[in-house]
Amino acid sequence: MSARDKEEQDDELLALASIYEEDEFKRAESATGGEISICLELPPNFRINVQRDEKQNKKDLIEYAVSFLPPLALKFELPPDYPSCSAPKYTLSCKWLSQAQ
């Protein structure tokens, strides 16, 4: 890791910490990176349709009113040669999306 890469990484992590609240951004203790929690604000009267069974037709949908979804989690790691050569490694996850989505 070059001194310049290390300095730029530290600056970016400091900037993220100053932009996001403490409960939204957590810096990783063991690696250069962290996690950002993103809460979604749903519009009033937001509804989703869920199909009961994949084998059944689309007419067999159940509609649910949704007022809250758990936050998205963006986990990232900055490789030693970031930003001069490599891009950050990241994963986006949440409790309401499957691995494939």
Biopython code that builds the backbone (N, CA, C, O; Angstrom):
import numpy as np
from Bio.PDB.StructureBuilder import StructureBuilder

atoms = [
    (1, "MET", "N", (0.852, -1.179, 0.000)),
    (1, "MET", "CA", (0.000, 0.000, 0.000)),
    (1, "MET", "C", (0.890, 1.232, 0.000)),
    (1, "MET", "O", (1.759, 1.399, 0.855)),
    (2, "SER", "N", (0.647, 2.088, -0.986)),
    (2, "SER", "CA", (1.430, 3.320, -1.021)),
    (2, "SER", "C", (0.894, 4.296, 0.022)),
    (2, "SER", "O", (-0.255, 4.208, 0.456)),
    (3, "ALA", "N", (1.755, 5.218, 0.404)),
    (3, "ALA", "CA", (1.352, 6.218, 1.392)),
    (3, "ALA", "C", (0.227, 7.086, 0.838)),
    (3, "ALA", "O", (-0.665, 7.500, 1.578)),
    (4, "ARG", "N", (0.271, 7.361, -0.457)),
    (4, "ARG", "CA", (-0.775, 8.189, -1.080)),
    (4, "ARG", "C", (-2.128, 7.453, -1.065)),
    (4, "ARG", "O", (-3.154, 8.050, -0.741)),
    (5, "ASP", "N", (-2.127, 6.145, -1.419)),
    (5, "ASP", "CA", (-3.368, 5.371, -1.376)),
    (5, "ASP", "C", (-3.934, 5.347, 0.040)),
    (5, "ASP", "O", (-5.133, 5.542, 0.239)),
    (6, "LYS", "N", (-3.078, 5.109, 1.010)),
    (6, "LYS", "CA", (-3.513, 5.051, 2.411)),
    (6, "LYS", "C", (-4.130, 6.384, 2.841)),
    (6, "LYS", "O", (-5.164, 6.406, 3.508)),
    (7, "GLU", "N", (-3.502, 7.475, 2.465)),
    (7, "GLU", "CA", (-4.009, 8.804, 2.828)),
    (7, "GLU", "C", (-5.368, 9.066, 2.173)),
    (7, "GLU", "O", (-6.275, 9.597, 2.814)),
    (8, "GLU", "N", (-5.507, 8.695, 0.898)),
    (8, "GLU", "CA", (-6.781, 8.909, 0.203)),
    (8, "GLU", "C", (-7.886, 8.021, 0.774)),
    (8, "GLU", "O", (-9.038, 8.445, 0.864)),
    (9, "GLN", "N", (-7.542, 6.804, 1.155)),
    (9, "GLN", "CA", (-8.519, 5.914, 1.785)),
    (9, "GLN", "C", (-8.993, 6.501, 3.111)),
    (9, "GLN", "O", (-10.191, 6.537, 3.390)),
    (10, "ASP", "N", (-8.051, 6.955, 3.918)),
    (10, "ASP", "CA", (-8.401, 7.551, 5.210)),
    (10, "ASP", "C", (-9.290, 8.781, 5.015)),
    (10, "ASP", "O", (-10.246, 8.989, 5.763)),
    (11, "ASP", "N", (-8.964, 9.604, 3.990)),
    (11, "ASP", "CA", (-9.772, 10.791, 3.707)),
    (11, "ASP", "C", (-11.200, 10.407, 3.309)),
    (11, "ASP", "O", (-12.159, 11.041, 3.750)),
    (12, "GLU", "N", (-11.343, 9.373, 2.479)),
    (12, "GLU", "CA", (-12.676, 8.948, 2.047)),
    (12, "GLU", "C", (-13.488, 8.395, 3.214)),
    (12, "GLU", "O", (-14.676, 8.691, 3.343)),
    (13, "LEU", "N", (-12.854, 7.597, 4.058)),
    (13, "LEU", "CA", (-13.564, 7.047, 5.216)),
    (13, "LEU", "C", (-13.957, 8.150, 6.192)),
    (13, "LEU", "O", (-15.031, 8.093, 6.791)),
    (14, "LEU", "N", (-13.113, 9.135, 6.353)),
    (14, "LEU", "CA", (-13.430, 10.279, 7.199)),
    (14, "LEU", "C", (-14.592, 11.077, 6.616)),
    (14, "LEU", "O", (-15.470, 11.530, 7.350)),
    (15, "ALA", "N", (-14.592, 11.249, 5.291)),
    (15, "ALA", "CA", (-15.689, 11.962, 4.634)),
    (15, "ALA", "C", (-17.010, 11.218, 4.823)),
    (15, "ALA", "O", (-18.030, 11.840, 5.116)),
    (16, "LEU", "N", (-17.003, 9.887, 4.658)),
    (16, "LEU", "CA", (-18.213, 9.099, 4.866)),
    (16, "LEU", "C", (-18.711, 9.237, 6.304)),
    (16, "LEU", "O", (-19.912, 9.363, 6.542)),
    (17, "ALA", "N", (-17.789, 9.212, 7.252)),
    (17, "ALA", "CA", (-18.162, 9.347, 8.663)),
    (17, "ALA", "C", (-18.772, 10.722, 8.951)),
    (17, "ALA", "O", (-19.622, 10.849, 9.833)),
    (18, "SER", "N", (-18.346, 11.744, 8.218)),
    (18, "SER", "CA", (-18.899, 13.073, 8.446)),
    (18, "SER", "C", (-20.228, 13.286, 7.726)),
    (18, "SER", "O", (-21.017, 14.143, 8.124)),
    (19, "ILE", "N", (-20.484, 12.509, 6.663)),
    (19, "ILE", "CA", (-21.730, 12.642, 5.902)),
    (19, "ILE", "C", (-22.868, 11.878, 6.576)),
    (19, "ILE", "O", (-23.983, 12.386, 6.695)),
    (20, "TYR", "N", (-22.578, 10.656, 7.015)),
    (20, "TYR", "CA", (-23.612, 9.782, 7.561)),
    (20, "TYR", "C", (-23.618, 9.810, 9.081)),
    (20, "TYR", "O", (-22.594, 10.043, 9.723)),
    (21, "GLU", "N", (-24.800, 9.566, 9.642)),
    (21, "GLU", "CA", (-24.943, 9.462, 11.098)),
    (21, "GLU", "C", (-24.206, 8.218, 11.583)),
    (21, "GLU", "O", (-23.906, 7.322, 10.795)),
    (22, "GLU", "N", (-23.917, 8.166, 12.876)),
    (22, "GLU", "CA", (-23.206, 7.026, 13.470)),
    (22, "GLU", "C", (-23.915, 5.699, 13.264)),
    (22, "GLU", "O", (-23.267, 4.670, 13.070)),
    (23, "ASP", "N", (-25.246, 5.715, 13.306)),
    (23, "ASP", "CA", (-25.987, 4.468, 13.129)),
    (23, "ASP", "C", (-26.127, 4.071, 11.655)),
    (23, "ASP", "O", (-26.571, 2.961, 11.360)),
    (24, "GLU", "N", (-25.755, 4.961, 10.724)),
    (24, "GLU", "CA", (-25.826, 4.669, 9.290)),
    (24, "GLU", "C", (-24.498, 4.161, 8.728)),
    (24, "GLU", "O", (-24.491, 3.311, 7.837)),
    (25, "PHE", "N", (-23.384, 4.670, 9.235)),
    (25, "PHE", "CA", (-22.062, 4.283, 8.725)),
    (25, "PHE", "C", (-21.221, 3.721, 9.851)),
    (25, "PHE", "O", (-21.040, 4.346, 10.896)),
    (26, "LYS", "N", (-20.711, 2.524, 9.610)),
    (26, "LYS", "CA", (-19.816, 1.890, 10.581)),
    (26, "LYS", "C", (-18.523, 1.530, 9.865)),
    (26, "LYS", "O", (-18.531, 0.780, 8.889)),
    (27, "ARG", "N", (-17.431, 2.062, 10.351)),
    (27, "ARG", "CA", (-16.123, 1.752, 9.784)),
    (27, "ARG", "C", (-15.657, 0.391, 10.295)),
    (27, "ARG", "O", (-15.781, 0.092, 11.482)),
    (28, "ALA", "N", (-15.123, -0.428, 9.396)),
    (28, "ALA", "CA", (-14.635, -1.751, 9.784)),
    (28, "ALA", "C", (-13.428, -1.593, 10.695)),
    (28, "ALA", "O", (-12.567, -0.746, 10.459)),
    (29, "GLU", "N", (-13.371, -2.410, 11.733)),
    (29, "GLU", "CA", (-12.261, -2.331, 12.675)),
    (29, "GLU", "C", (-11.024, -3.060, 12.170)),
    (29, "GLU", "O", (-9.904, -2.600, 12.389)),
    (30, "SER", "N", (-11.214, -4.197, 11.492)),
    (30, "SER", "CA", (-10.073, -5.026, 11.104)),
    (30, "SER", "C", (-9.580, -4.768, 9.678)),
    (30, "SER", "O", (-8.448, -5.122, 9.349)),
    (31, "ALA", "N", (-10.403, -4.162, 8.836)),
    (31, "ALA", "CA", (-10.007, -3.935, 7.442)),
    (31, "ALA", "C", (-10.312, -2.491, 7.058)),
    (31, "ALA", "O", (-11.005, -1.780, 7.785)),
    (32, "THR", "N", (-9.797, -2.072, 5.926)),
    (32, "THR", "CA", (-10.100, -0.745, 5.428)),
    (32, "THR", "C", (-11.405, -0.835, 4.655)),
    (32, "THR", "O", (-11.435, -1.349, 3.537)),
    (33, "GLY", "N", (-12.460, -0.349, 5.237)),
    (33, "GLY", "CA", (-13.780, -0.409, 4.636)),
    (33, "GLY", "C", (-14.827, -0.135, 5.682)),
    (33, "GLY", "O", (-14.563, 0.503, 6.701)),
    (34, "GLY", "N", (-16.026, -0.629, 5.415)),
    (34, "GLY", "CA", (-17.089, -0.413, 6.371)),
    (34, "GLY", "C", (-18.427, -0.834, 5.816)),
    (34, "GLY", "O", (-18.513, -1.598, 4.855)),
    (35, "GLU", "N", (-19.487, -0.311, 6.451)),
    (35, "GLU", "CA", (-20.850, -0.640, 6.054)),
    (35, "GLU", "C", (-21.725, 0.597, 6.184)),
    (35, "GLU", "O", (-21.656, 1.334, 7.168)),
    (36, "ILE", "N", (-22.545, 0.802, 5.167)),
    (36, "ILE", "CA", (-23.503, 1.901, 5.182)),
    (36, "ILE", "C", (-24.897, 1.294, 5.161)),
    (36, "ILE", "O", (-25.203, 0.464, 4.305)),
    (37, "SER", "N", (-25.740, 1.703, 6.099)),
    (37, "SER", "CA", (-27.142, 1.265, 6.141)),
    (37, "SER", "C", (-27.991, 2.340, 5.485)),
    (37, "SER", "O", (-27.925, 3.516, 5.843)),
    (38, "ILE", "N", (-28.791, 1.909, 4.515)),
    (38, "ILE", "CA", (-29.615, 2.846, 3.758)),
    (38, "ILE", "C", (-31.077, 2.529, 4.018)),
    (38, "ILE", "O", (-31.565, 1.460, 3.650)),
    (39, "CYS", "N", (-31.767, 3.455, 4.650)),
    (39, "CYS", "CA", (-33.192, 3.271, 4.928)),
    (39, "CYS", "C", (-34.006, 3.843, 3.772)),
    (39, "CYS", "O", (-33.731, 4.935, 3.273)),
    (40, "LEU", "N", (-35.006, 3.085, 3.364)),
    (40, "LEU", "CA", (-35.873, 3.519, 2.279)),
    (40, "LEU", "C", (-37.121, 4.178, 2.840)),
    (40, "LEU", "O", (-37.737, 3.667, 3.775)),
    (41, "GLU", "N", (-37.487, 5.306, 2.269)),
    (41, "GLU", "CA", (-38.712, 5.973, 2.674)),
    (41, "GLU", "C", (-39.776, 5.611, 1.648)),
    (41, "GLU", "O", (-39.691, 6.004, 0.485)),
    (42, "LEU", "N", (-40.762, 4.872, 2.084)),
    (42, "LEU", "CA", (-41.819, 4.421, 1.178)),
    (42, "LEU", "C", (-42.905, 5.477, 1.064)),
    (42, "LEU", "O", (-43.210, 6.174, 2.031)),
    (43, "PRO", "N", (-43.494, 5.594, -0.139)),
    (43, "PRO", "CA", (-44.592, 6.554, -0.290)),
    (43, "PRO", "C", (-45.827, 6.081, 0.465)),
    (43, "PRO", "O", (-45.950, 4.895, 0.770)),
    (44, "PRO", "N", (-46.741, 6.998, 0.768)),
    (44, "PRO", "CA", (-47.981, 6.598, 1.443)),
    (44, "PRO", "C", (-48.743, 5.584, 0.588)),
    (44, "PRO", "O", (-48.692, 5.630, -0.641)),
    (45, "ASN", "N", (-49.435, 4.687, 1.243)),
    (45, "ASN", "CA", (-50.255, 3.671, 0.567)),
    (45, "ASN", "C", (-49.448, 2.781, -0.380)),
    (45, "ASN", "O", (-49.959, 2.355, -1.416)),
    (46, "PHE", "N", (-48.198, 2.499, -0.032)),
    (46, "PHE", "CA", (-47.349, 1.622, -0.852)),
    (46, "PHE", "C", (-47.854, 0.192, -0.728)),
    (46, "PHE", "O", (-48.114, -0.283, 0.377)),
    (47, "ARG", "N", (-47.993, -0.491, -1.850)),
    (47, "ARG", "CA", (-48.523, -1.855, -1.860)),
    (47, "ARG", "C", (-47.631, -2.749, -2.712)),
    (47, "ARG", "O", (-47.028, -2.311, -3.692)),
    (48, "ILE", "N", (-47.565, -4.022, -2.306)),
    (48, "ILE", "CA", (-46.865, -5.017, -3.110)),
    (48, "ILE", "C", (-47.827, -6.168, -3.406)),
    (48, "ILE", "O", (-48.740, -6.451, -2.630)),
    (49, "ASN", "N", (-47.602, -6.819, -4.535)),
    (49, "ASN", "CA", (-48.384, -7.985, -4.920)),
    (49, "ASN", "C", (-47.501, -9.206, -4.847)),
    (49, "ASN", "O", (-46.390, -9.212, -5.378)),
    (50, "VAL", "N", (-47.992, -10.243, -4.190)),
    (50, "VAL", "CA", (-47.239, -11.472, -4.018)),
    (50, "VAL", "C", (-48.045, -12.617, -4.624)),
    (50, "VAL", "O", (-49.231, -12.787, -4.343)),
    (51, "GLN", "N", (-47.369, -13.392, -5.461)),
    (51, "GLN", "CA", (-48.019, -14.552, -6.068)),
    (51, "GLN", "C", (-48.007, -15.703, -5.075)),
    (51, "GLN", "O", (-46.968, -16.005, -4.488)),
    (52, "ARG", "N", (-49.137, -16.341, -4.885)),
    (52, "ARG", "CA", (-49.241, -17.436, -3.917)),
    (52, "ARG", "C", (-48.371, -18.618, -4.293)),
    (52, "ARG", "O", (-47.679, -19.174, -3.440)),
    (53, "ASP", "N", (-48.397, -19.010, -5.556)),
    (53, "ASP", "CA", (-47.681, -20.197, -6.006)),
    (53, "ASP", "C", (-47.215, -19.941, -7.439)),
    (53, "ASP", "O", (-47.996, -19.476, -8.269)),
    (54, "GLU", "N", (-45.956, -20.238, -7.734)),
    (54, "GLU", "CA", (-45.417, -19.991, -9.069)),
    (54, "GLU", "C", (-46.199, -20.725, -10.145)),
    (54, "GLU", "O", (-46.263, -20.252, -11.280)),
    (55, "LYS", "N", (-46.788, -21.851, -9.828)),
    (55, "LYS", "CA", (-47.498, -22.667, -10.812)),
    (55, "LYS", "C", (-48.880, -22.101, -11.117)),
    (55, "LYS", "O", (-49.486, -22.441, -12.133)),
    (56, "GLN", "N", (-49.369, -21.244, -10.241)),
    (56, "GLN", "CA", (-50.700, -20.681, -10.452)),
    (56, "GLN", "C", (-50.607, -19.438, -11.333)),
    (56, "GLN", "O", (-49.517, -18.906, -11.547)),
    (57, "ASN", "N", (-51.721, -18.985, -11.832)),
    (57, "ASN", "CA", (-51.698, -17.836, -12.745)),
    (57, "ASN", "C", (-51.590, -16.514, -11.987)),
    (57, "ASN", "O", (-51.698, -16.465, -10.762)),
    (58, "LYS", "N", (-51.379, -15.464, -12.743)),
    (58, "LYS", "CA", (-51.158, -14.144, -12.150)),
    (58, "LYS", "C", (-52.395, -13.593, -11.439)),
    (58, "LYS", "O", (-52.284, -12.663, -10.641)),
    (59, "LYS", "N", (-53.540, -14.144, -11.714)),
    (59, "LYS", "CA", (-54.754, -13.663, -11.064)),
    (59, "LYS", "C", (-54.778, -14.032, -9.581)),
    (59, "LYS", "O", (-55.550, -13.467, -8.806)),
    (60, "ASP", "N", (-53.934, -14.974, -9.195)),
    (60, "ASP", "CA", (-53.906, -15.432, -7.804)),
    (60, "ASP", "C", (-52.836, -14.663, -7.021)),
    (60, "ASP", "O", (-51.913, -15.258, -6.466)),
    (61, "LEU", "N", (-52.973, -13.353, -6.986)),
    (61, "LEU", "CA", (-52.035, -12.492, -6.269)),
    (61, "LEU", "C", (-52.655, -12.006, -4.969)),
    (61, "LEU", "O", (-53.866, -11.806, -4.877)),
    (62, "ILE", "N", (-51.819, -11.824, -3.983)),
    (62, "ILE", "CA", (-52.249, -11.247, -2.713)),
    (62, "ILE", "C", (-51.606, -9.871, -2.625)),
    (62, "ILE", "O", (-50.408, -9.725, -2.869)),
    (63, "GLU", "N", (-52.384, -8.881, -2.284)),
    (63, "GLU", "CA", (-51.865, -7.523, -2.165)),
    (63, "GLU", "C", (-51.673, -7.176, -0.695)),
    (63, "GLU", "O", (-52.548, -7.416, 0.137)),
    (64, "TYR", "N", (-50.495, -6.598, -0.390)),
    (64, "TYR", "CA", (-50.172, -6.195, 0.978)),
    (64, "TYR", "C", (-49.821, -4.708, 1.006)),
    (64, "TYR", "O", (-49.150, -4.193, 0.111)),
    (65, "ALA", "N", (-50.281, -4.048, 2.030)),
    (65, "ALA", "CA", (-49.855, -2.675, 2.278)),
    (65, "ALA", "C", (-48.544, -2.746, 3.064)),
    (65, "ALA", "O", (-48.434, -3.500, 4.031)),
    (66, "VAL", "N", (-47.563, -1.965, 2.646)),
    (66, "VAL", "CA", (-46.248, -1.976, 3.292)),
    (66, "VAL", "C", (-45.917, -0.551, 3.726)),
    (66, "VAL", "O", (-46.007, 0.386, 2.933)),
    (67, "SER", "N", (-45.536, -0.399, 4.985)),
    (67, "SER", "CA", (-45.177, 0.934, 5.481)),
    (67, "SER", "C", (-43.702, 1.032, 5.878)),
    (67, "SER", "O", (-43.192, 2.126, 6.120)),
    (68, "PHE", "N", (-43.015, -0.123, 5.945)),
    (68, "PHE", "CA", (-41.614, -0.117, 6.371)),
    (68, "PHE", "C", (-40.894, -1.302, 5.755)),
    (68, "PHE", "O", (-41.452, -2.395, 5.662)),
    (69, "LEU", "N", (-39.655, -1.087, 5.335)),
    (69, "LEU", "CA", (-38.768, -2.163, 4.891)),
    (69, "LEU", "C", (-37.458, -2.054, 5.662)),
    (69, "LEU", "O", (-36.989, -0.943, 5.910)),
    (70, "PRO", "N", (-36.858, -3.171, 6.046)),
    (70, "PRO", "CA", (-35.549, -3.108, 6.703)),
    (70, "PRO", "C", (-34.531, -2.424, 5.779)),
    (70, "PRO", "O", (-34.701, -2.448, 4.560)),
    (71, "PRO", "N", (-33.503, -1.832, 6.326)),
    (71, "PRO", "CA", (-32.547, -1.086, 5.506)),
    (71, "PRO", "C", (-31.713, -1.983, 4.594)),
    (71, "PRO", "O", (-31.528, -3.173, 4.849)),
    (72, "LEU", "N", (-31.221, -1.368, 3.528)),
    (72, "LEU", "CA", (-30.224, -1.998, 2.669)),
    (72, "LEU", "C", (-28.878, -1.866, 3.372)),
    (72, "LEU", "O", (-28.639, -0.883, 4.073)),
    (73, "ALA", "N", (-28.007, -2.840, 3.192)),
    (73, "ALA", "CA", (-26.666, -2.778, 3.787)),
    (73, "ALA", "C", (-25.636, -2.817, 2.654)),
    (73, "ALA", "O", (-25.554, -3.800, 1.917)),
    (74, "LEU", "N", (-24.870, -1.768, 2.523)),
    (74, "LEU", "CA", (-23.786, -1.708, 1.552)),
    (74, "LEU", "C", (-22.479, -1.913, 2.310)),
    (74, "LEU", "O", (-22.009, -1.016, 3.011)),
    (75, "LYS", "N", (-21.898, -3.103, 2.163)),
    (75, "LYS", "CA", (-20.618, -3.412, 2.808)),
    (75, "LYS", "C", (-19.523, -3.234, 1.762)),
    (75, "LYS", "O", (-19.670, -3.661, 0.616)),
    (76, "PHE", "N", (-18.431, -2.605, 2.164)),
    (76, "PHE", "CA", (-17.352, -2.372, 1.204)),
    (76, "PHE", "C", (-15.989, -2.552, 1.857)),
    (76, "PHE", "O", (-15.821, -2.396, 3.066)),
    (77, "GLU", "N", (-15.028, -2.886, 1.010)),
    (77, "GLU", "CA", (-13.642, -3.024, 1.441)),
    (77, "GLU", "C", (-12.769, -2.327, 0.410)),
    (77, "GLU", "O", (-12.971, -2.478, -0.794)),
    (78, "LEU", "N", (-11.809, -1.573, 0.889)),
    (78, "LEU", "CA", (-10.891, -0.865, 0.001)),
    (78, "LEU", "C", (-9.601, -1.679, -0.116)),
    (78, "LEU", "O", (-8.883, -1.836, 0.871)),
    (79, "PRO", "N", (-9.296, -2.202, -1.313)),
    (79, "PRO", "CA", (-8.054, -2.967, -1.490)),
    (79, "PRO", "C", (-6.834, -2.086, -1.205)),
    (79, "PRO", "O", (-6.929, -0.861, -1.281)),
    (80, "PRO", "N", (-5.702, -2.691, -0.880)),
    (80, "PRO", "CA", (-4.506, -1.898, -0.559)),
    (80, "PRO", "C", (-4.104, -0.906, -1.652)),
    (80, "PRO", "O", (-3.579, 0.165, -1.348)),
    (81, "ASP", "N", (-4.348, -1.252, -2.932)),
    (81, "ASP", "CA", (-3.953, -0.353, -4.023)),
    (81, "ASP", "C", (-5.101, 0.525, -4.523)),
    (81, "ASP", "O", (-5.049, 1.049, -5.635)),
    (82, "TYR", "N", (-6.143, 0.683, -3.692)),
    (82, "TYR", "CA", (-7.226, 1.611, -3.992)),
    (82, "TYR", "C", (-6.839, 2.990, -3.498)),
    (82, "TYR", "O", (-6.323, 3.087, -2.385)),
    (83, "PRO", "N", (-7.043, 4.040, -4.228)),
    (83, "PRO", "CA", (-7.740, 4.189, -5.490)),
    (83, "PRO", "C", (-6.831, 4.201, -6.735)),
    (83, "PRO", "O", (-7.324, 4.354, -7.852)),
    (84, "SER", "N", (-5.524, 4.043, -6.551)),
    (84, "SER", "CA", (-4.613, 4.193, -7.693)),
    (84, "SER", "C", (-4.790, 3.110, -8.754)),
    (84, "SER", "O", (-4.632, 3.388, -9.943)),
    (85, "CYS", "N", (-5.120, 1.861, -8.345)),
    (85, "CYS", "CA", (-5.210, 0.766, -9.317)),
    (85, "CYS", "C", (-6.521, -0.016, -9.248)),
    (85, "CYS", "O", (-7.076, -0.372, -10.288)),
    (86, "SER", "N", (-7.014, -0.283, -8.070)),
    (86, "SER", "CA", (-8.178, -1.157, -7.910)),
    (86, "SER", "C", (-9.412, -0.387, -7.452)),
    (86, "SER", "O", (-9.326, 0.669, -6.825)),
    (87, "ALA", "N", (-10.556, -0.960, -7.789)),
    (87, "ALA", "CA", (-11.836, -0.414, -7.339)),
    (87, "ALA", "C", (-12.203, -1.042, -5.999)),
    (87, "ALA", "O", (-11.671, -2.096, -5.649)),
    (88, "PRO", "N", (-13.100, -0.415, -5.246)),
    (88, "PRO", "CA", (-13.557, -1.020, -3.998)),
    (88, "PRO", "C", (-14.304, -2.321, -4.274)),
    (88, "PRO", "O", (-14.893, -2.499, -5.341)),
    (89, "LYS", "N", (-14.272, -3.224, -3.298)),
    (89, "LYS", "CA", (-15.069, -4.446, -3.355)),
    (89, "LYS", "C", (-16.289, -4.188, -2.478)),
    (89, "LYS", "O", (-16.160, -3.659, -1.374)),
    (90, "TYR", "N", (-17.479, -4.562, -2.966)),
    (90, "TYR", "CA", (-18.672, -4.283, -2.188)),
    (90, "TYR", "C", (-19.743, -5.343, -2.396)),
    (90, "TYR", "O", (-19.749, -6.061, -3.396)),
    (91, "THR", "N", (-20.636, -5.423, -1.438)),
    (91, "THR", "CA", (-21.828, -6.260, -1.534)),
    (91, "THR", "C", (-23.015, -5.441, -1.040)),
    (91, "THR", "O", (-22.911, -4.669, -0.087)),
    (92, "LEU", "N", (-24.130, -5.631, -1.705)),
    (92, "LEU", "CA", (-25.368, -4.976, -1.325)),
    (92, "LEU", "C", (-26.322, -6.068, -0.875)),
    (92, "LEU", "O", (-26.563, -7.021, -1.616)),
    (93, "SER", "N", (-26.864, -5.946, 0.318)),
    (93, "SER", "CA", (-27.762, -6.980, 0.820)),
    (93, "SER", "C", (-28.884, -6.350, 1.639)),
    (93, "SER", "O", (-28.804, -5.206, 2.086)),
    (94, "CYS", "N", (-29.922, -7.144, 1.813)),
    (94, "CYS", "CA", (-31.025, -6.755, 2.693)),
    (94, "CYS", "C", (-31.864, -7.982, 2.979)),
    (94, "CYS", "O", (-31.758, -8.995, 2.288)),
    (95, "LYS", "N", (-32.678, -7.888, 3.978)),
    (95, "LYS", "CA", (-33.486, -9.026, 4.413)),
    (95, "LYS", "C", (-34.643, -9.317, 3.478)),
    (95, "LYS", "O", (-35.231, -10.395, 3.558)),
    (96, "TRP", "N", (-34.990, -8.390, 2.592)),
    (96, "TRP", "CA", (-36.155, -8.591, 1.746)),
    (96, "TRP", "C", (-35.822, -8.866, 0.285)),
    (96, "TRP", "O", (-36.725, -8.890, -0.551)),
    (97, "LEU", "N", (-34.546, -9.076, -0.043)),
    (97, "LEU", "CA", (-34.131, -9.496, -1.384)),
    (97, "LEU", "C", (-33.396, -10.813, -1.293)),
    (97, "LEU", "O", (-32.696, -11.081, -0.316)),
    (98, "SER", "N", (-33.556, -11.625, -2.306)),
    (98, "SER", "CA", (-32.829, -12.890, -2.321)),
    (98, "SER", "C", (-31.415, -12.668, -2.842)),
    (98, "SER", "O", (-31.108, -11.594, -3.358)),
    (99, "GLN", "N", (-30.556, -13.666, -2.713)),
    (99, "GLN", "CA", (-29.167, -13.576, -3.186)),
    (99, "GLN", "C", (-29.123, -13.274, -4.679)),
    (99, "GLN", "O", (-28.280, -12.496, -5.126)),
    (100, "ALA", "N", (-30.015, -13.877, -5.452)),
    (100, "ALA", "CA", (-30.036, -13.689, -6.906)),
    (100, "ALA", "C", (-30.456, -12.292, -7.308)),
    (100, "ALA", "O", (-30.033, -11.801, -8.354)),
    (101, "GLN", "N", (-31.282, -11.638, -6.499)),
    (101, "GLN", "CA", (-31.771, -10.308, -6.857)),
    (101, "GLN", "C", (-30.710, -9.264, -6.617)),
    (101, "GLN", "O", (-30.942, -8.080, -6.862)),
]
sb = StructureBuilder()
sb.init_structure("model")
sb.init_model(0)
sb.init_chain("A")
sb.init_seg("    ")
for serial, (resi, resn, name, xyz) in enumerate(atoms, 1):
    if name == "N":
        sb.init_residue(resn, " ", resi, " ")
    sb.init_atom(name, np.array(xyz, "f"), 0.0, 1.0, " ", f" {name:<3s}", serial, name[0])
structure = sb.get_structure()
